Amino acid sequence: MNRYLSAPIIISIVLLIAILAGEALVCTSGHGDYSSDVSASGGGLDFNLSGRGSHVFDIVVMDGSEDSPKDVSIYFDPSYAERVEHVNVAVGGRALDQQYYAEQLVSTLTMRGVQNVRIVDAAGLSDLMASPGKGHAVVCISGALPDTVYDGTADSDILEWIGSGGRLYWAGNVIGKYVSTTYGTAEVAGGTSLFLGSECIGDGTKAYDKLGSNGLCDALSLLNNNIRYTVDPSKLPEGASHLETGYSDGTQSSISLVGLGDGFVCIFGGDYSNFQRIDMAQTIASGISPSTVLVDHVHGSVSGNASATAKAGEHAYVFFGGYFAVYGELHGVA
């Protein structure tokens, strides 16, 4: 047997340990162990930060973003068919299925200051979408939308809900392609166009360069570099409101945000992964939208208490812990 481990294996082991350690810290630390306050002063922003232990911190100041959602509903209904690829996990690790992903996402969001997070079934999703979507968010990781809200036509409840201001965060397959029922899934021809305005999903799989044009990948410490199922912006309708961030192959990026009416759709690349889940939580918590512009990014360290200043903007997202955050908070400062 080879006594020496290759570099990729060593890196994978280190990252797995970091993820497990980060999740353990989330479980043992309450949101009350950390805090951040901001006030406007002299045309800029002043921050007071406090936290248990020593951490790096990031302050991300933005214009064009959204407030923290009033609530986040994660769709999961085991009685309905899913359309996702099953992924390999480390030996001894819990299978990263839809239920585990949803359960972990609840705590990952709560730790970042997102309140009122719940898991809903197909009937609950229908009830939610009977009301306007403004200020509300839905996460779908099933790869297919249930027939209670989507029938493959432009009159589907979910499209009206997004158009009225709702935010749909999507992962797991090509958006709009499949309708789910209790007995299987059916393919919808042209379904992606209903959500994004055209058949614009690219054919890339992996990206290895950070998208540096808008600065959000570095500012938000994004991790996932899988671009499968994300948007090729060149295929979007002319004038479409959109934003790409994360990692890019020069065409597709690991996170795509596209406007739909008064709301938007946000697509996360690839099949299930912990990095994808962390990026999803970070994206929801930070409030970025298709119109977000980075105004300032301040990076530093806090041990007990710290202060910082930044340029003025409409929103400021503060988080501690870098790639494996232990705290996050979105402040409206306009």
Stockholm file with secondary structure:
# STOCKHOLM 1.0

chainA/1-334         MNRYLSAPIIISIVLLIAILAGEALVCTSGHGDYSSDVSASGGGLDFNLSGRGSHVFDIVVMDGSEDSPKDVSIYFDPSYAERVEHVNVAVGGRALDQQYYAEQLVSTLTMRGVQNVRIVDAAGLSDLMASPGKGHAVVCISGALPDTVYDGTADSDILEWIGSGGRLYWAGNVIGKYVSTTYGTAEVAGGTSLFLGSECIGDGTKAYDKLGSNGLCDALSLLNNNIRYTVDPSKLPEGASHLETGYSDGTQSSISLVGLGDGFVCIFGGDYSNFQRIDMAQTIASGISPSTVLVDHVHGSVSGNASATAKAGEHAYVFFGGYFAVYGELHGVA
#=GR chainA/1-334 SS CCCSCCHHHHHHHHHHHHHHHHHHHHHHCCGGGEEEEEEEETTEEEEEEEEEEEEEEEEEEEESCCCCCSEEEEECCTTSCCCCCCCCCCTTCCCCCHHHHHHHHHHHHHHTTCCCEEEECHHHHHHHTTSCCTTEEEEECSSSEETTTCCSSTTCHHHHHHHTTCEEEECSSCTTSEEECSSCEEECTTHHHHHHSSCCBCCCCBCCEECCSSSHHHHTTCCCCBCTTCBCGGGSCTTCCEEEEEEESSSCEEEEEEEETTEEEEEECSSSCHHHHHHHHHHHHHTCCTTCEEEEEEEEEEEEEEEEEEECCSEEEEEESGGGCSEEEEEECC
#=GC SS_cons         CCCSCCHHHHHHHHHHHHHHHHHHHHHHCCGGGEEEEEEEETTEEEEEEEEEEEEEEEEEEEESCCCCCSEEEEECCTTSCCCCCCCCCCTTCCCCCHHHHHHHHHHHHHHTTCCCEEEECHHHHHHHTTSCCTTEEEEECSSSEETTTCCSSTTCHHHHHHHTTCEEEECSSCTTSEEECSSCEEECTTHHHHHHSSCCBCCCCBCCEECCSSSHHHHTTCCCCBCTTCBCGGGSCTTCCEEEEEEESSSCEEEEEEEETTEEEEEECSSSCHHHHHHHHHHHHHTCCTTCEEEEEEEEEEEEEEEEEEECCSEEEEEESGGGCSEEEEEECC
//
